[in-house]
Amino acid sequence: MVKLSSILLIFNSLILLFIWVFTAVNYTGLPETIPTHFTINGTVNGEGNKNSIWILPVISTFIFLMLVSIPKNPDSPLLNVPKSFRNTETLKLYMYSMLFPVMLLLGDTVMESILVSKGKLNTMTDAVFFILALLFGVFGISIFRMIKGSKAESFNN
């Protein structure tokens, strides 16, 4: 049986691959000045050189590598999680679950930034709000479960 953490890792890896491929395929067609920042309603309020489009794939890769490497050392003193979470499989599930909405957000931002740059969209879509809701939901559930696990451990000791 395939573990949920393995499925999440595959999806996260595919999103990261999409971010790099979509950026590379569209890079030559970008104008020299592209949008680099958007207001809350999705309109452009900051621009930069087209080379700045590579910042998001680099950030995506850094976050991906950081969250994928955390479960490799569940006994790290730098890891602030309850003892019940200090096993590789549980950490994988939580880290990859938290990584998923982050990768979706970065992938959507790259895609929509490029589409706005090429004139195929006028503004960013509302998809970011749904992804942010997913992000806060996943983070909230994870934090709640960690607090609950920590209190249970304190009660048992």
Backbone as a ProteinNet text record, in pm:
[ID]
protein_1_A
[PRIMARY]
MVKLSSILLIFNSLILLFIWVFTAVNYTGLPETIPTHFTINGTVNGEGNKNSIWILPVISTFIFLMLVSIPKNPDSPLLNVPKSFRNTETLKLYMYSMLFPVMLLLGDTVMESILVSKGKLNTMTDAVFFILALLFGVFGISIFRMIKGSKAESFNN
[TERTIARY]
83.4	0	88	52.3	128.2	88.4	187.7	162.1	121.5	36.4	-9.4	108.6	209	325.9	398.3	402.4	466.3	388.2	255.1	170.6	190.1	193.8	215.7	352.5	454.5	588.3	587.9	518.4	509.7	441.2	326.6	255.9	342.8	409.3	496.5	610.9	667.3	776.5	726.7	607.1	549.8	521.4	474.4	449.9	581.5	685	816.2	868.1	854	895.2	816.9	685.3	602.6	652.8	685.4	732.1	854.9	951.1	1074.4	1048.1	972.9	947.9	864.2	756.9	670.9	750.5	835.6	918.9	1017	1083.4	1182.8	1118.9	1004.4	937.5	890	846.6	789.9	889.3	1008.8	1104.4	1136.4	1165.4	1205.9	1093.1	968.2	855.5	815.3	884.7	850.3	905.2	832.3	888.1	1004.4	1083	1199.2	1159.1	1041.5	990.4	866.6	868	755.4	702.5	576.4	524.1	593.8	628.8	694.3	614.7	513	431.4	290	194.8	54.2	-16.7	-120.3	-201.8	-296.8	-372.9	-466.1	-573.8	-606	-707.1	-646.5	-516.3	-452.4	-392	-397.6	-337.2	-188.9	-114	31.3	64.7	152.7	201.7	353.5	419.2	564.5	614.9	720.7	777.1	927.1	981.6	1124.7	1172.9	1300	1360.7	1308.1	1302.1	1245.8	1327.2	1453.5	1533.7	1479.7	1402.7	1349.3	1245.3	1197.2	1100.8	1163.3	1296.3	1365.1	1370.3	1334	1338.4	1240	1118.7	1019	1056	1107.2	1152.3	1265.2	1354.6	1463.7	1407.6	1317.5	1254.3	1176.8	1104.9	1027.7	1119	1231.3	1326.7	1384.7	1419.2	1473.8	1373	1248.3	1145.3	1121.6	1114.9	1095.7	1206.3	1331.4	1444.4	1447.4	1412	1411.7	1305.9	1182.1	1076	1088.9	1149.7	1169.9	1283.2	1377.8	1491.4	1461.1	1360.6	1329.9	1306.2	1227.1	1202.1	1324.9	1433.5	1552.1	1618.4	1592.1	1649.7	1541.1	1452.5	1341.4	1385.2	1509.3	1557.9	1637.9	1632.8	1707.3	1660.4	1754.2	1714.1	1655.3	1676.7	1622	1476.1	1426.1	1289.4	1198.1	1108.6	1020.9	884.4	878.8	754.4	741.6	617.7	599.9	671.7	700.9	770	692.7	559.5	478.5	495.6	549.6	573.4	716.6	799.1	940.6	966.6	896	928.6	921.2	996.3	1012.3	880.1	795.6	671.2	575.1	560.3	471.8	524.5	654.6	713.3	698	716	696.6	555.1	458	319.3	293	340	316	394.9	520.5	600.2	549.2	518.9	471.7	331.5	249.7	116	128	220.5	239	305.1	389.3	456.4	358.5	255.9	164.8	98.5	31.7	-28.7	75.2	192.5	298.8	341.8	360.8	400.8	289.3	163.6	51.4	51.1	72.4	73.7	186.1	305.1	418	398.6	345.2	319	215.5	108.7	5.1	61.2	142.3	200.7	291.2	375	461.8	378.1	281.1	198.7	123	56.7	-21.8	66	182.8	274.8	318.7	348.7	390.3	274.4	155.5	39.1	4.7	19.1	-2.5	105.8	229.2	340.7	318.7	262.3	240.6	108	32.4	-93.4	-210.1	-193.8	-301.9	-398.8	-356.7	-442.4	-421.3	-525.5	-510.7	-465.6	-516.1	-481.9	-466.6	-414.7	-408.3	-551.4	-575.7	-709.5	-729	-849.3	-879.2	-832.2	-768.9	-720.5	-628.9	-553.2	-459.6	-532.3	-653.3	-727.4	-769.9	-808.4	-845.1	-722.6	-611	-487.6	-440.9	-453.6	-417.9	-507.7	-636.8	-727.9	-683.9	-646.4	-594.8	-467.1	-378.5	-251.9	-276.2	-360.9	-388.9	-464.1	-550.4	-620.6	-525	-435.6	-338.1	-244.6	-194.7	-106.4	-180.7	-304.9	-383.4	-408.5	-447.1	-471	-341.9	-232.1	-103.3	-63.6	-76.1	-38.8	-131.9	-261.9	-358.5	-322.9	-291.7	-259	-129	-32.5	93.2	71	-10	-40	-114.9	-211.8	-289.3	-197.2	-106.4	-11.6	82.6	125.6	216	146.7	20.7	-54.1	-77.3	-106.7	-127.4	-0.7	114	241.6	269.7	239.5	259.9	171.7	48.2	-47.7	-2	56.2	100.5	229.3	303.7	430.7	412.2
-118.2	0	124.8	220.2	344.3	435.7	490.2	578.5	717	783.4	917.9	1013.4	996.2	1084.4	1068.9	947.7	925.4	993.2	987.1	1053	1204.5	1257.9	1401.9	1443	1362.4	1393.1	1394.8	1300.9	1296.8	1423.1	1460.3	1581.6	1705.8	1716.3	1831.2	1836.8	1721.6	1715.4	1757	1712.9	1749.7	1899.6	1957.4	2102.3	2177.4	2132.7	2197	2185.2	2067.4	2048.2	2140.7	2151.6	2242	2385.9	2430.4	2568	2595.1	2503.8	2522.8	2513.1	2413.2	2393.8	2508.4	2546.6	2654.8	2784.8	2811.6	2932.5	2925.4	2812.8	2798.4	2808.2	2743.1	2742.5	2882.9	2960	3092	3206.9	3180	3287.1	3372.2	3310.3	3387.8	3476.7	3440.1	3520.6	3632.8	3645.7	3750.9	3885.7	3993.3	4126.6	4154.7	4254.5	4286.6	4331	4390.9	4431.3	4348.4	4283.8	4197.4	4239.9	4203.8	4234.1	4149.1	4212.4	4139.4	4146.6	4231.1	4243.7	4282.5	4231.8	4256.1	4305.5	4388.2	4434.2	4322.3	4346.1	4246.3	4212.6	4307.7	4280.5	4226.2	4200.3	4133.6	4222.8	4355.3	4444.6	4461.7	4490	4504.6	4634.6	4626.9	4748.9	4746.8	4656.8	4651.1	4576.6	4627.2	4563.5	4548.1	4455.6	4432.6	4373	4348.4	4287.2	4145.8	4097.9	3964.2	3853.1	3878.7	3779.1	3752.1	3847	3829.4	3717.6	3668.1	3557.6	3430.9	3422	3303.4	3300.3	3410.4	3413.1	3312.5	3305.4	3213.4	3066	3023.1	2883.6	2851.5	2946.7	2924.4	2914.6	3006.2	3001.6	2871.1	2830.9	2705.8	2586.7	2583.7	2473.9	2473.3	2590	2598.9	2547	2592.9	2548.7	2398.5	2350.6	2207.8	2126.6	2162.5	2087.7	2095.5	2210.5	2226.8	2136.7	2139.6	2061.2	1911.5	1874.9	1733.2	1676.3	1759.9	1710	1699.9	1769.1	1766.5	1625.6	1540.7	1406.4	1315.4	1354.2	1269.6	1259.2	1356.6	1352.8	1387.1	1291.5	1320.1	1348.3	1316.9	1340.3	1469.6	1553.9	1679.3	1767.3	1821.3	1911.5	2042.6	2073.1	2194.5	2179.2	2057.5	2028.5	2037.6	2134.2	2158.4	2094.1	1963.3	1887.9	1792.3	1750.8	1653.9	1522.6	1446.7	1318.5	1223.8	1230.3	1140.9	1171	1287	1322.8	1291.6	1248.2	1226.4	1089	1059.3	941.3	983.5	917.8	960	967.1	867.3	864.5	976.1	1000.2	1108.2	1243.6	1263.4	1390.5	1408	1300.6	1310.2	1355	1292.3	1327	1475	1523.1	1662.4	1759.9	1732.7	1824.4	1829.6	1714.6	1710.9	1768.9	1753.5	1814.3	1966	2016.7	2161.8	2215.5	2134.5	2176	2189.2	2104.8	2101.8	2237.2	2302.4	2431.6	2540.5	2529.4	2626.3	2613	2489.2	2467.2	2510.8	2482.7	2529	2681	2748.5	2894.9	2949.4	2893.7	2940.1	2906.9	2788.3	2750.7	2841.1	2870	2959.6	3099.5	3146.9	3280.4	3290.1	3189.3	3188.2	3186.7	3096.8	3082.9	3212.6	3267.6	3388.1	3509.5	3519	3629.2	3625.7	3506.4	3492.9	3525.1	3477.6	3505.4	3654.2	3722.5	3867.3	3936.8	3891.8	3950	3940.2	3828.4	3805	3863.6	3927.4	3989.7	3892.5	3770.5	3671.3	3683.7	3752	3786.5	3934.4	4002.5	4143.5	4159	4070.3	4072.9	3928.9	3914.8	3782.6	3738	3608.5	3556.6	3541.1	3501.7	3480.2	3344	3266	3133.7	3143.1	3250.7	3266.5	3267	3321.1	3324.9	3185.3	3102.3	2964.3	2884.8	2909.7	2840	2886.2	3016.5	3066.6	3006.5	2990.7	2926.6	2782.5	2710.8	2574.6	2574.8	2668.2	2679.6	2700.6	2797.1	2823.9	2707.7	2641.8	2525.2	2412.6	2380.7	2272.4	2308.7	2432.4	2474	2471.6	2520.7	2522.8	2383.9	2291.4	2152.9	2090.2	2115.1	2059	2112.8	2241.9	2302.3	2253.1	2246.3	2196.2	2054.3	1967.8	1828.4	1819.4	1905.7	1904.9	1952.5	2055.3	2104.8	1998	1936.3	1830	1713.8	1674.4	1567.2	1605	1729.9	1777	1777.6	1821.5	1822.7	1680.6	1589.3	1449.3	1391.2	1424.8	1374.9	1433.8	1562.9	1627.5	1564.5	1532.5	1471.7	1331.7	1257.7	1120.1	1116.4	1224.5	1225.3	1270.3
0	0	0	-82.9	-91.9	24.1	90.3	204	154.2	231.8	198.1	184.8	270	262.4	128.6	75.2	-55.2	-166.8	-159.1	-258.9	-252.7	-130.5	-114.9	-168.3	-143.7	-194.5	-347.3	-408.8	-555.6	-606.8	-546.8	-589.9	-571.2	-455.9	-430.9	-531.7	-563.9	-662.1	-800.3	-836.4	-966.6	-975.3	-866.8	-866.7	-881	-810.2	-822.4	-965.3	-1023.7	-1162.9	-1255.3	-1233.3	-1313.1	-1303.1	-1181.6	-1162.2	-1248.4	-1244.9	-1323	-1473.1	-1515.4	-1658.9	-1715.8	-1645.8	-1693.6	-1705.9	-1608	-1612.6	-1729.1	-1746.1	-1853.8	-1991.5	-2009.2	-2139.5	-2177	-2078.6	-2106.2	-2094.9	-2049	-2021	-2143.8	-2254.9	-2373.4	-2426.1	-2401.9	-2448.3	-2355.1	-2243.1	-2147.7	-2192.5	-2163.2	-2190.7	-2095.6	-2124.7	-2040.4	-1900.3	-1886.5	-1756	-1725.2	-1609.1	-1570.6	-1433.6	-1403.8	-1270.3	-1164.5	-1055	-945.5	-815.8	-812.8	-692.4	-732.1	-655.1	-684.3	-558.7	-578	-465.6	-425.1	-320.9	-270.6	-374.6	-462.6	-565.5	-695	-694.8	-807.4	-912.7	-893.8	-992.6	-963	-1066.3	-1055.1	-982.8	-882.7	-819	-799.8	-869.7	-867.6	-990.2	-1049.3	-1168.3	-1152.7	-1229.9	-1226.9	-1358.6	-1366	-1483.4	-1500.1	-1623.6	-1646.1	-1578.6	-1550	-1477.6	-1337.6	-1283.3	-1148.5	-1141.5	-1255.2	-1255.7	-1197.2	-1197.1	-1145.6	-993.2	-927.4	-780.7	-721.5	-774.3	-718.3	-736	-850.9	-858	-759.3	-738.2	-642.3	-500.6	-464.1	-332.3	-316.1	-419.5	-415.6	-389.5	-457.1	-440.7	-300.1	-249.5	-113.7	-11	-19.6	75.5	61.8	-61.8	-86.6	-19.5	-45.5	10.4	163.2	217.4	362	427.2	376.1	438.8	411.3	299.3	270.3	356	394.6	473.6	622.8	671.9	816	868.3	799.8	854.8	858.3	796.5	794.3	931.8	1019.3	1153.4	1255.5	1285.9	1377.5	1521	1556.4	1692.1	1704.9	1602.5	1605.9	1720.9	1798.6	1907.8	1854.6	1728.7	1668.7	1627.4	1629.8	1587.9	1709.5	1707	1821.5	1797.1	1814.1	1799	1917.5	1949.2	2058.5	2028.2	2132.1	2114.9	2024.2	2029.2	1945.5	1796.4	1761.9	1622.4	1579.2	1674	1644.9	1586.2	1478.7	1399.2	1253.8	1170.8	1032	957.4	971.6	892.6	933	1062.1	1106.9	1061	1073.3	1028	877.8	802.2	657.4	625.4	689.7	663.7	693.7	807	843.8	756.7	732.3	651	506.5	448.2	310.4	298.1	404.3	405.7	409.1	489.1	495.7	368.9	308.1	185	68.3	64.2	-49.6	-78.4	18	-15.8	-45.1	16	-13.1	-159.3	-203.6	-342.6	-439.2	-402.6	-485.7	-497.2	-385.6	-384.9	-472.1	-457.6	-538	-685.9	-713.7	-852.9	-917.2	-844.7	-896.6	-918.2	-825.7	-837.7	-959.7	-981	-1099.2	-1226.7	-1231.8	-1351.5	-1382.2	-1281.8	-1305.5	-1333.8	-1270.7	-1299.3	-1444.4	-1493.5	-1632.7	-1726	-1693.7	-1779.1	-1780.9	-1667.8	-1664.3	-1746.6	-1733.7	-1809.6	-1960	-2002.9	-2145.7	-2194.6	-2105.8	-2144.1	-2156.4	-2109.1	-2116.7	-1999.4	-1893.8	-1780.4	-1751.9	-1707.7	-1670.6	-1525.8	-1439.9	-1298.6	-1249.8	-1130.4	-1067.4	-1037.9	-1041.5	-1012.9	-862.1	-824.1	-682.8	-632.7	-717.2	-676.3	-555.3	-546.9	-436.1	-301.6	-297.2	-170.8	-127.1	-222.4	-190	-144.6	-211.2	-173	-35.2	-7.6	125.4	233.3	203.2	299.1	325.4	219	234.7	318.3	289.5	362.7	511.8	546	687.3	751.7	676	728.2	762.1	669.5	692.9	807.9	809.7	918.5	1051.7	1052.6	1175.1	1229.4	1142.9	1185.8	1238.4	1168.9	1212.7	1348.8	1366.9	1495.1	1605.5	1577.2	1674.9	1718.2	1621.8	1654.1	1733.8	1702.2	1778	1921	1938.4	2073.4	2151.9	2086.5	2151.5	2192.3	2102.2	2132.8	2245	2246.3	2350.7	2486.6	2491.2	2617.8	2667.7	2575.9	2614.7	2674.1	2615.7	2667.1	2804	2823.6	2952.7	3059.2	3021.3	3114	3155.8	3060.9	3089.4	3169.8	3173.9	3248.5	3387
[MASK]
+++++++++++++++++++++++++++++++++++++++++++++++++++++++++++++++++++++++++++++++++++++++++++++++++++++++++++++++++++++++++++++++++++++++++++++++++++++++++++++

